[in-house]
C-alpha cells in the first residue's frame, strides 16, 4: 500500500487527535521522524503519542500510520 509523505500546509493537515508519522525534511536533510498528533485549542501544537507533552517544532511532512 502506498502511503506517501504529505507536506504540511494550512490546507493539508491531519485531523486533531489522530496519531500520524511526522518528520522534518528540508535543505538540511531528513530528521525528527516520530509519531505525533495535532492538538491544542487551535490544533497548532504537536503532542507525543500519550499526550503528555508537546514538541518545540512543527513538522514539515506527515503521513497516516
Backbone as a ProteinNet text record, in pm:
[ID]
protein_1_A
[PRIMARY]
XXXXXXXXXXXXXXXXXXXXXXXXXXXXXXXXXXXXXXXXXXXXXXXXXXXXXXXXXXXXXXXXX
[TERTIARY]
84.5	0	87.8	57.2	133	84.7	175.2	142.1	239.5	213.8	311.5	319.7	436.1	453.8	380.9	313.2	240.6	303	330.1	383.1	276.2	319.1	226.4	199.8	75.8	35.8	-96	-141.4	-267.2	-382.4	-382.3	-492	-467.5	-350.6	-315.7	-263.2	-353.7	-316.5	-400.5	-343.4	-424.6	-528	-630.2	-733.2	-673.1	-730	-682.7	-699.3	-598.1	-604.6	-567.9	-543.9	-508	-355.8	-306.6	-163.8	-113.6	-9.1	46.5	199.2	262.6	407.4	439	542.9	584.2	735	780.4	923.9	947.5	1072.3	1119.8	1207.8	1177.3	1258.1	1275.2	1396.7	1425.9	1564.7	1619.7	1751.9	1862.8	1836.9	1934.7	1918.2	1823.7	1803.3	1677.9	1669.5	1553.8	1588.8	1501.8	1528.6	1397.3	1405.9	1292.7	1175	1203	1094.7	1036.4	906.9	840.3	688.6	617.1	470.8	419.6	337.3	280.8	133.4	64.7	-73.4	-93.4	-173.2	-206.3	-311.3	-295.6	-395	-377.6	-438.2	-434.3	-560.1	-580.3	-702.5	-725.9	-621.7	-634.9	-575	-532.7	-470.8	-331.9	-268.4	-138.2	-21	-46.6	59.3	65.9	185.5	207.7	250.9	173.7	197.4	250.4	326.1	370.7	247.2	263.8	151	61.7	120.8	37.8	-17	15.9	-36.4	27.1	134.9	195.2	275.6	323.1	398	396.3	423.4	428.3	572.3	597.3	732	748.7	873.9	903.9	940.7	877.3	897.9	769.5	760.2	646.1	698.8	646.5	691.9	666.3	743	721	639.4	638.3	567.7	497.4	392.5	319.6	259.9	223.9	151.9	76.1	-33.8	-110.9	-29.5	-50.7	19.6	-41.4
-118.9	0	123.5	216.2	339.8	438.7	484.5	578.8	695.6	790.7	897.1	999.5	1060.1	1173.3	1291.7	1367.6	1485.9	1608.6	1711.2	1833.9	1897.5	1949.9	2013.7	2155.8	2188.2	2323.9	2352.2	2473.8	2511.5	2424.4	2389.9	2312.4	2162.4	2119.3	1977.2	1934.7	1914	1873.2	1754.3	1666.9	1556.5	1609.4	1530.9	1568.6	1579.2	1664.7	1678.5	1546.2	1508.3	1389.2	1259.6	1263.3	1142.4	1126.9	1012.4	985.2	958.1	1030.1	1015.3	1012.8	961.2	972	1114.3	1172.9	1308.6	1312.5	1417.1	1438.9	1582.8	1623.9	1748.2	1707.1	1760.1	1731.2	1862.7	1915.4	2043.4	2041	2156.9	2165.5	2104.7	2085	2023.7	1872.5	1816.1	1672	1632.1	1503.6	1445.5	1419.7	1460.5	1441.8	1446.4	1417.3	1422.4	1336.1	1217.6	1126.6	1063	1085.8	1031.2	1034.9	971.7	973	1081.4	1168.8	1280.1	1295.1	1375.7	1410.7	1560.1	1619.7	1762	1780.5	1884.7	1914	2057.7	2091.5	2228.5	2301.3	2419.1	2494.8	2515.9	2550.9	2575	2463	2355.5	2246.4	2279.5	2378	2422.3	2368.2	2277	2212.6	2065.4	2009.9	1868.4	1796.2	1693.4	1620.4	1480.3	1427.4	1287.9	1198.5	1071.5	977.6	975.9	978.6	969.8	1105.6	1212.6	1345.2	1413.2	1355.6	1409.9	1537.7	1560.7	1683.9	1712.2	1838.4	1875.2	1900.7	1898.5	1920	2067	2114	2254.1	2280.1	2209.2	2231.1	2194.6	2234.9	2197.8	2109.9	1990.6	1902.9	1969.3	1926.5	1974.9	1875.8	1746.8	1642.8	1548.2	1482.8	1384.5	1278.6	1164.1	1059.6	974.9	913.3	825.4	700.4	644.2	524.3	404.1
0	0	0	-87.4	-98.7	7	89	195.3	185.6	97.3	71.6	184.5	195.5	285.4	224.6	306.5	261.1	323.9	244.5	304.7	393.4	505.2	597.6	550.2	532.4	498.2	569	558.1	623.5	575.5	448.6	391.2	393.8	433.7	429.1	565.3	659.7	794.3	836.6	920.1	972	1071.3	1095.8	1191.2	1330.9	1413.4	1551.3	1624.4	1703	1785.8	1716.6	1585.5	1511.1	1510.7	1555.1	1558.9	1417.1	1375.2	1240.6	1248.5	1143.9	1129.9	1088	1146.5	1109.7	1091.1	1022.6	1005.9	964	978.7	919.3	803.1	685.1	566.4	490.9	498.2	434	374.6	346.6	284	369.9	499.2	589.1	599.8	525.6	527.3	602.7	631.6	699.2	846	936.8	1080.1	1158.6	1284.9	1378	1331	1277.7	1238.7	1364	1386.6	1503.7	1484.5	1572.7	1568.7	1662.8	1609.4	1685.2	1649.1	1730.4	1698.3	1721.1	1634.5	1645.3	1752.7	1832.8	1934.8	1979.7	2089.4	2137.3	2093.5	2145.2	2119.2	1969.6	1896	1752.6	1668.4	1732.2	1658.9	1610.8	1673.7	1626.9	1708.6	1801.1	1877.3	1839.2	1843.5	1811.8	1938.6	1977.5	2101.6	2074	2170.2	2162.5	2176.4	2146.6	2137.3	2261	2380.2	2501.5	2546	2473.6	2504.3	2622.4	2677.1	2798.6	2776.5	2654.1	2626.3	2476.5	2444.1	2303.6	2262.2	2133	2081.6	2046.7	2048	2022.9	1878.3	1787	1643.9	1571.7	1446.9	1362.7	1251.1	1236.2	1127.9	992.3	893.3	756.8	676.3	717.4	644.5	741.2	692.5	773.5	681.3	741.4	669.6	770.4	722	808.9	839.6	958.2	1000.5	930.9
[MASK]
+++++++++++++++++++++++++++++++++++++++++++++++++++++++++++++++++

